[in-house]
Each structure stands twice: as structure tokens, then as C-alpha cells.
Amino acid sequence: MSDGIRARLGKRIMTPASSPFSNDIVMEEIPKVRLPAHLTFSGITDPRDHVISYEQQMFLSPYSEACCCKYFPTTLTGVAGEWFRSLPKGSIKSWKKLKKRFCVQFVSNNRPERTTTELTSIQQERDESLRDFMARFMKESTNIPNLQPDVAIFALKHALREGKFRDKLSMKNPSKIADVLQMADAFIRTEEFNKAAARLRNPSDTRDTKMNQSKPEGNSRKGKEKKHPNRQRPELGAPNRFDPVAEGSQRHFRMVGSRYARDRSGDDLS
């Protein structure tokens, strides 16, 4: 470092002996930045994902390009850190160049890019709800880089089952994905409302199953016998045939009969 720079800064500056950064980046003072602990790259994942996550964190504040360059090596571990330390002295003059060299170095870790061929092969299943299908279709479409809206809408029309939503897309012929999603939301809410109404009209068999499970097996007497297996039944004797009305009538007839017999015997003696 030149004496002029030292005098202008008025302080002692610690610099690495062989920094990959240019002198301008090395000499620029930067603020303290606290990066998340999970923001690291060891050389085994997609480098583009790491760059995106790092830039999102650094763009939260108006940090300078030198600040982005200096803090980036602190996120590199393992073979990625070794790669950075092997860069030639003063070869990095901007964040753009550092980002490019980083992505090229670990390009073999890039995820395979999906194409519209995978998107056009998607079909809505027979029992798949519109909500589930749209979520699956949109997830697949986001993995396709530079996907044009007209291509995505064309693939969606051919992926849908026959129905009112597909007919609506054909009639309206929207050109924006946002319009398609808005239309889909209306049909999704209608579909889910109709399903809920159908369940209210035709209750499921779970209620009947619960009612059947609540009924005891067999009649109540058998159930009691199962609960008290050791209790013996009382022996039943001959039925009690006593009838007070009948007994009174018989006693009356016996009395009348005996009196009639005495009267008859008196008549004979006279």
C-alpha cells in the first residue's frame, strides 16, 4: 500500500499479503455486516442458490460492491474456501466478476434445468382436485427458466381435465399467468363449496359406523350374563297357581253345596 493512501486514511490498515481482490476493494472501509449462520457454501450444492441467498441478504442495506466482495469469502467453507484462497492476487475487481468465477467453478453442482417437455407431460389426475393440480403445475413451471406465459398457459389447457375451467380458459384466452390464477381461484372455491354441500346432503358412513359400534352385542340379558359370568340363575319352581278369585268362588260353592245337602237330608226324614 502506498504512503499516500496511508496518509489519507490516517490509520494503520491490515491487508492480506496476497488478496484476490484489487487494491481499490482492499482499501475501502466497509461497515460491519451480520450474516445468518446458515448462509454457507461448502461446494456440494447449486452455486446459483448460494449467490441468490447471499445477494438477498446483502441487498437489505445499501452496501457497496466492495462490501459484497469482502464478506462473500466468509460464507465459503471446505473446498469452496480453498478455491477462493487459490485465486490470483488482485484478480477480482468487482462483485460481478467474483460471482461469475464462483458459478463457473462449481457449475457441475447446478441442478438439471427442466424444460417445457416436462411441463407438457403433466396431466390432471381423475380424482385430483383443481387446487392440488394447480399447485403441482405451478411448482413445476417455476423450475423452468425463462418460461414464456403463452407456453405455460398452452400447457395448462392441455393438462386440465374436461370441465368448466378448461372451457373458460379456452373462451377467455388470457395472456397473463396472474389472470389464469385469478380465474382458477374462483373455480377452486366453487369446487370446494360444492363438495362441502354434497357432504352435508349425503353424510358419510362414519356416523353409521359409530352408531353400530355403540350398540352392545346381543340383547341386554346376554350382555348382563357376560358381565356376571359367575352369577347363577335362580331355579324356577312350579308356577304358583293360586288365584284369590277362583279360590273364593270354590269355597262359596262348597259351602252352598254342604247346606243344600243338609236341607235335602231333612226333607227325606220328614
Residue pairs with C-beta under 8 A, 6 or more apart in sequence:
1 13
1 15
1 23
1 27
5 27
6 12
6 13
9 27
9 29
13 27
15 26
15 27
16 26
18 89
19 26
19 89
19 90
20 84
20 85
20 87
20 88
20 89
20 90
20 91
20 92
21 66
21 69
21 70
21 90
21 92
21 93
22 90
22 92
22 93
23 90
24 66
24 93
25 65
25 66
25 69
25 70
25 92
25 93
28 64
28 66
28 67
30 63
30 64
30 66
30 67
30 70
30 71
31 63
31 67
33 58
33 61
33 63
33 67
33 71
35 57
35 71
35 74
35 75
36 57
39 50
39 53
39 54
39 57
39 75
40 75
40 76
40 77
41 47
41 50
41 75
41 76
41 77
41 80
42 76
42 77
42 78
42 79
42 80
43 78
43 79
43 80
43 83
43 106
43 109
44 109
45 109
46 109
46 110
46 111
47 102
47 103
47 105
47 106
47 107
47 109
47 110
48 103
48 110
50 75
51 99
51 102
51 103
54 68
54 72
54 75
55 68
58 67
58 68
58 71
65 94
65 95
68 95
69 92
69 94
69 95
69 98
72 95
72 98
72 102
73 81
73 84
76 83
76 84
80 106
83 105
87 101
92 98
92 101
113 143
113 144
113 145
114 140
114 143
114 144
115 144
116 144
116 147
116 151
116 155
118 140
118 144
119 137
119 140
119 141
119 144
119 147
119 151
119 152
119 155
120 155
120 158
120 159
122 136
122 137
122 140
122 155
122 159
123 159
124 130
124 133
124 159
124 160
124 161
125 133
126 161
129 188
129 191
129 192
130 165
130 184
130 187
130 188
130 191
131 188
131 191
131 192
133 159
133 160
134 181
134 184
134 188
137 156
137 159
138 181
141 147
141 152
141 155
149 175
149 176
149 177
150 175
152 177
153 169
153 174
153 175
153 177
153 180
156 169
156 180
157 166
157 169
157 170
160 166
160 169
164 187
165 183
165 184
165 187
168 183
168 187
169 180
169 183
172 179
172 183
174 180
174 183
216 223
217 223
